[in-house]
Amino acid sequence: MAHISENGVKTICEICDRHANEKTPLMMILSDIQNEYGYIPLEVQEIVSQKTGISVAEIYGVVTFYSFFSLVPNGKYVVGCCLGTACYVKGAQQVFDKFSEILGIKGGETTEDGLFSLDALRCIGACGIAPAVSINGKVYPKVTVDAVPGIIKEYREMAAAE
């Protein structure tokens, strides 16, 4: 989306207009844009700013503060490793590191083939099944370092079958 098409600009403006009567519309606008495009680059933030009168600095602050917003496109499969206290003590950092090693990316990055993104999550509320990993909403309980290659293989096979 480096250069937004005329239709893209129109869609973003329509999303802003949809929430124009809200008292605080920014979160809803950004959420709708994230759902539509999968990420919110600076160019889009500038359009939202022009349309709403909210400063780019404030919009950028919101986009970078909340982990569910992204400045870059996410992969088809978003791997979220919980690094909250319960997961961390049960070895979540090693699980995260194994995903990073096998996928060849760091947290916040996407693989070159666009299949995987890797995110460190703070707490997903699954402390009883720590360490937990979430992939596109599916939660994997008690993930071990040894389980990581199989999980990645499962998603590579799903992608190849499509």
C-alpha positions in Angstrom: 0.0 0.0 0.0 3.1 2.2 -0.4 1.2 4.3 -2.9 -2.5 4.4 -2.1 -4.8 4.1 -5.0 -7.7 6.5 -5.6 -10.1 3.7 -4.5 -8.0 3.2 -1.4 -8.2 6.9 -0.5 -11.9 6.7 -1.1 -12.3 3.7 1.2 -10.3 5.4 4.0 -12.4 8.5 3.7 -15.6 6.4 3.8 -14.4 4.7 6.9 -13.7 8.1 8.5 -17.2 9.4 7.5 -18.8 6.3 9.0 -17.6 7.4 12.4 -17.8 11.1 12.0 -20.6 11.5 14.6 -18.8 9.5 17.3 -17.4 11.5 20.2 -14.0 9.8 20.0 -13.9 8.0 16.6 -10.1 7.3 16.2 -10.1 3.8 17.6 -13.0 2.7 15.5 -11.6 4.3 12.4 -8.2 2.6 12.9 -9.8 -0.7 13.7 -11.8 -0.6 10.5 -8.8 0.3 8.5 -6.7 -2.4 10.1 -9.5 -4.9 9.3 -9.7 -3.7 5.7 -6.0 -3.6 4.8 -4.2 -5.5 7.6 -2.0 -2.6 8.6 -1.9 1.2 9.0 1.1 2.8 7.3 2.1 6.4 7.8 0.5 7.4 4.4 -2.9 6.2 5.7 -2.4 7.9 9.0 -1.9 11.2 7.1 -5.2 10.7 5.2 -7.0 10.0 8.5 -5.5 13.1 10.0 -6.6 15.3 7.0 -10.1 13.8 7.2 -10.6 14.0 11.0 -8.4 16.9 12.1 -6.6 14.6 14.5 -2.8 15.1 14.4 -0.6 12.5 12.8 1.4 12.4 16.0 -1.7 11.4 18.0 -2.7 8.8 15.4 0.8 7.4 15.3 0.9 7.2 19.1 -2.3 5.2 19.1 -1.2 2.9 16.3 2.1 2.1 18.0 0.7 1.9 21.5 -1.8 -0.9 20.8 -0.4 -4.2 19.8 -3.3 -5.1 17.5 -2.5 -2.3 15.1 0.4 -2.7 12.7 2.5 -0.3 10.7 3.6 -3.1 8.3 1.7 -5.9 6.5 1.2 -9.0 8.6 1.8 -12.5 7.3 -1.0 -14.9 6.4 -0.4 -16.5 9.8 0.3 -14.3 12.8 2.2 -16.2 15.4 1.8 -14.6 18.8 3.9 -15.9 21.7 2.7 -14.9 25.1 5.5 -13.6 27.2 3.4 -12.7 30.2 4.7 -13.8 33.6 3.1 -17.2 33.8 4.2 -18.1 30.2 7.6 -16.6 30.7 8.4 -18.7 33.7 7.3 -21.8 31.9 9.8 -21.2 29.0 7.9 -18.9 26.6 11.0 -16.9 25.7 12.7 -20.1 24.5 9.6 -21.0 22.4 9.6 -17.4 21.0 13.3 -17.7 20.2 12.7 -21.1 18.4 10.0 -19.6 16.2 12.3 -16.7 15.5 15.2 -19.0 14.6 13.2 -21.3 12.3 11.2 -18.5 10.6 14.3 -16.3 10.2 12.6 -13.2 11.6 12.5 -11.2 14.8 9.4 -10.1 16.7 7.4 -7.6 14.7 8.7 -8.9 11.4 7.2 -10.9 8.5 8.8 -13.7 6.5 9.8 -12.8 3.0 7.2 -15.3 1.6 4.5 -13.4 3.5 3.4 -16.5 5.3 4.3 -15.7 8.9 4.6 -12.8 11.2 5.9 -13.1 14.7 4.7 -11.1 17.7 5.6 -11.1 21.4 2.3 -10.8 23.3 2.1 -9.6 26.9 -0.6 -11.7 28.4 -3.4 -13.5 26.5 -5.2 -14.7 29.7 -4.2 -18.3 29.2 -2.0 -18.6 32.3 -3.3 -22.1 33.1 -2.0 -23.5 29.8 1.3 -21.7 29.8 3.3 -21.3 27.7 0.6 -20.4 25.2 1.0 -19.5 21.5 -1.8 -18.0 19.4 -1.9 -18.3 15.6 -4.7 -16.4 13.9 -6.8 -16.8 17.0 -6.1 -20.5 17.5 -4.5 -21.0 20.9 -1.8 -23.7 21.4 -1.5 -24.8 25.0 1.8 -25.8 26.9 3.9 -25.3 23.8 7.5 -26.7 24.0 10.5 -25.8 22.0 10.3 -29.2 20.4 6.8 -28.6 19.3 7.6 -25.4 17.3 8.9 -27.1 14.1 5.7 -29.2 13.8 3.5 -26.2 14.3 5.3 -24.3 11.6 5.2 -27.4 9.3 1.4 -27.7 9.9 0.8 -24.1 8.6 3.3 -24.4 5.7 1.3 -27.5 4.6 -2.0 -25.7 4.9 -0.7 -22.8 2.8 0.6 -25.2 0.2 -2.7 -27.0 0.0 -4.6 -23.8 -0.8 
